[in-house]
């Protein structure tokens, strides 16, 4: 494995044809796979934000996409426009996003919590659209660039090139998912969230502060969205609608993995990311955007609870 | 009563005097006058552009039009402009155009979105108001005499095929790269551009080694970029963020061959999307003109003045919007009603900045010269220009 410093490309010599490595070489496979894994990890990160909120409130927060976009723009505001060091900026962004999540819970979930869940879901979608429009008013509609923390260099593996940002996304996703997995399985907060997800009424009777858990979950979900925005932003560019597509694909990842399953979501994300890249590379690139959703439909048709979802039993 | 009569007479005489002074206009003390300004037909511009909606950047049209209107007013021309929000959908364009037509404008400028132009075609024809559209499109996209178009619709800029031919000629004939790859954004398939590029390549004895489309919302172009590995040069016709993403991934995959983009490349450059200067050494954009290039001194001077006044660098869209106002003024001011204005737009030549000369062809495309812009230096430079034969 060759870890290179950022490449400085020189213009090709006139008259010299570029050598290709063959359409189906190992290098191409490695590059496509790495790209798929990074994309899938990013989707899984977005999906985790859905799951955290869902576990505590039984609500699908469709403002999640706009929150991803907000995180990316806050990154641009602090790093590019504010000139702050990247590490400091990222921490600041996560703090701001957590605060934003609390505001969202107070403004949307709290007043509507006794309404049918669909009403709250629609309200979150409306909030997301409002956030998107506000972002456009604030930063304009033209796409912006969020620099990658470690530059645009690549790692060479078996003839393929893996950008540093792809490696970062995968590492961050693994760390975050490991952390949340431990929280859900080893901490009081985690037990309480799982109890609420199982039966909110019984959880409340047991003394669990359901409303406080809702606030915590919205803050955590928003934080995760912001982190996803900071990871996805440098992969391409930042525009007011970038988070919406990520949200839809993240949702598909959560469904494939078994909605509510932490590690199932990671697997779902990887399946989606790899399906997109391998499908485009070895089947037909024209349907690249379709492969994840075709997979989602197939999985639901065969396994309605997703790959790792559990059976839901009902007393009769 | 006598005093009242005297008072009324004095007011009446004074009013007549004031009216006379106003009618005399610049001849009395308003500065240098455009010939015939005192008796020219007032120019009422309806600027119908996306003001709201995802991706709307109104300033690139509004500010140059304001600048042009202010310049005309300084010369004593009776001109006004009103902005109408066309949004991004055909229905919004219909509403905005209906609104604009209520005010009986001399000319409509704007509608940069092709589907919107189709939507308002019948309205233009029945209202008999010319549209100077600021769209980029195929030759026959809803202009001139094409079926479904309106004879009242004129494209100020160049057709896409002219832009693509300029780019292809530079890559193939000037740089000598004959085996090329083409990438394009699939929501708006660039049929005429791909055909124009392929034609130039084949005429030179070369071939298109790979063609790949991508979604405008794509956040990863790995497959598309890898497919270009055997190409000697790459054409990329998409949106600014698509082009910057592709270029970044090309360099990450050690693909450093010359890359030619549509004019979206210039927009991406001005938006600061190309963060690594190395990627720009072999990157080019085909466009209608280059406001930042000193090769066109008048256009460059205008660009600097614009930047100073409005705080951002204008691109070719802004330059065309500015020119559209002056074309409108030249077509409308001699008077004669709508038929005369239409005749002038169809038959006359108009001086401009982005294009040195505008003259409508059979499909009512008024621009015919495309340029290629290189980004090796700190400011974009024009490296090639191509003028389509009529």
Interface residues (C-beta under 8 A of the other chain):
Chain A: X7 X8 X9 X10 X11 X12 X14 X15 X17 X18 X20 X21 X28 X31 X32 X35 X39 X132 X136 X140 X141 X142 X143 X144 X145 X147 X152 X154 X161 X163 X232 X235 X236 X237 X239 X240 X241 X242 X245 X246 X276 X277 X280 X281 X285 X286 X288 X289
Chain B: X54 X55 X56 X57 X175 X176 X179 X186 X212 X213 X214 X215 X217 X218 X219 X220 X222 X223 X224 X226 X227 X229 X230 X231 X232 X239 X240 X241 X244 X245 X248 X251 X252 X253 X254 X255 X256 X257 X258 X267 X268 X271 X272 X273 X275 X276 X278 X279 X281 X282
